């Protein structure tokens, strides 16, 4: 249940988790569109431009009733934040995001209200 992302930012490849729900939807998509080179291809084949991806994300947010500005980077940031809040080790998040330095990943670890509410004293863990 992993998805290989090739030649992403910084021309790095990386493996990311894949939800079963998304796998089901990707299979339906693949059967319908039968992509040749990339899983998601532009109307004339080939990869999507960064601008096209931004437009698709913006349209999806509008359809979902989200009034805040949504960008592909915000999705990435939210994904990383949710992983960390759910208890995933930051080193795994670092690997999935393709960061060379843990300091870059730590930017995604801003303390949220949810995380603050779930803080527990180490003395209570004994």
Phi and psi in degrees as a GROMACS rama.xvg file:
@    title "Ramachandran Plot"
@    xaxis  label "Phi"
@    yaxis  label "Psi"
@TYPE xy
-128.459  151.055  UNK-2
-121.68  131.219  UNK-3
-91.678  123.171  UNK-4
-104.101  118.594  UNK-5
-105.604  145.874  UNK-6
50.947  44.9885  UNK-7
-83.3955  -160.801  UNK-8
-48.0423  130.275  UNK-9
75.8031  14.8147  UNK-10
53.7285  35.5504  UNK-11
-101.78  143.368  UNK-12
-99.4485  148.824  UNK-13
-155.538  159.264  UNK-14
-105.975  132.616  UNK-15
-126.265  157.151  UNK-16
-69.0381  149.582  UNK-17
-128.391  122.517  UNK-18
-76.2293  151.698  UNK-19
-63.278  -36.1074  UNK-20
-62.1221  -44.6274  UNK-21
-67.3887  -38.2851  UNK-22
-58.2599  -43.8203  UNK-23
-59.4506  -46.355  UNK-24
-67.2315  -37.9998  UNK-25
-65.3108  -36.9042  UNK-26
-64.0461  -43.6456  UNK-27
-61.9318  -44.76  UNK-28
-59.2448  -46.8281  UNK-29
-60.9969  -44.3512  UNK-30
-64.687  -36.3845  UNK-31
-73.6923  -46.0416  UNK-32
-98.8002  -19.5372  UNK-33
44.0261  63.6256  UNK-34
-62.8653  149.763  UNK-35
-97.3254  -49.0686  UNK-36
-111.142  -46.9759  UNK-37
-113.455  151.994  UNK-38
-61.3259  -44.0269  UNK-39
-112.9  114.074  UNK-40
-116.221  151.768  UNK-41
-67.9045  174.337  UNK-42
-60.4927  -29.7357  UNK-43
-104.413  22.6278  UNK-44
83.4334  -178.575  UNK-45
75.2156  177.918  UNK-46
-82.5664  159.986  UNK-47
-74.3056  146.591  UNK-48
-77.3787  160.499  UNK-49
-58.6997  -38.5691  UNK-50
-63.982  -40.1795  UNK-51
-64.3404  -41.4856  UNK-52
-62.9406  -43.2733  UNK-53
-60.0875  -41.9779  UNK-54
-65.0419  -42.1174  UNK-55
-62.9625  -44.3374  UNK-56
-64.4855  -42.027  UNK-57
-63.0775  -42.8525  UNK-58
-64.3451  -41.4934  UNK-59
-63.8587  -40.5897  UNK-60
-64.1392  -42.0535  UNK-61
-62.2556  -44.4268  UNK-62
-64.6238  -29.7105  UNK-63
-82.763  -1.56608  UNK-64
79.3902  20.9472  UNK-65
-89.0361  119.982  UNK-66
-91.1014  -18.649  UNK-67
-71.9243  158.715  UNK-68
-68.3221  127.866  UNK-69
-121.719  131.358  UNK-70
-130.305  163.538  UNK-71
-56.4293  -35.7135  UNK-72
-68.4048  -36.6065  UNK-73
-63.8326  -37.7939  UNK-74
-61.9348  -43.106  UNK-75
-62.2716  -44.8285  UNK-76
-62.1066  -45.2264  UNK-77
-63.1213  -43.0523  UNK-78
-57.6317  -49.498  UNK-79
-63.2408  -42.7864  UNK-80
-62.2556  -45.1536  UNK-81
-64.165  -38.594  UNK-82
-61.6908  -46.1428  UNK-83
-65.8931  -43.5283  UNK-84
-63.8297  -28.6682  UNK-85
-83.8384  0.995175  UNK-86
102.881  5.03553  UNK-87
-68.398  137.889  UNK-88
-59.3492  133.186  UNK-89
-60.4149  -26.221  UNK-90
-68.5844  -32.7836  UNK-91
-69.7724  -40.4062  UNK-92
-62.58  -42.2653  UNK-93
-55.7715  -46.2047  UNK-94
-64.3112  -44.0378  UNK-95
-64.8655  -33.9927  UNK-96
-82.691  -13.3453  UNK-97
78.0363  25.6667  UNK-98
-82.4606  135.559  UNK-99
-74.1379  -36.2602  UNK-100
-111.845  138.351  UNK-101
-64.0067  -26.2086  UNK-102
-62.8735  -35.1152  UNK-103
-66.2368  -40.6196  UNK-104
-67.263  -33.3705  UNK-105
-62.1321  -20.3899  UNK-106
-59.1963  -32.4729  UNK-107
-80.4865  -1.69128  UNK-108
-101.104  24.559  UNK-109
-52.7969  143.241  UNK-110
-78.0609  125.735  UNK-111
-104.905  168.487  UNK-112
-61.4345  -38.3828  UNK-113
-61.9321  -45.5783  UNK-114
-64.4476  -39.8498  UNK-115
-63.1688  -41.3447  UNK-116
-65.2221  -28.3688  UNK-117
-91.7172  0.847612  UNK-118
-64.6761  140.291  UNK-119
-132.393  140.109  UNK-120
-65.1689  137.087  UNK-121
-59.0196  -26.2044  UNK-122
-68.5462  -28.1671  UNK-123
-78.2709  -10.5134  UNK-124
-89.6473  -3.91367  UNK-125
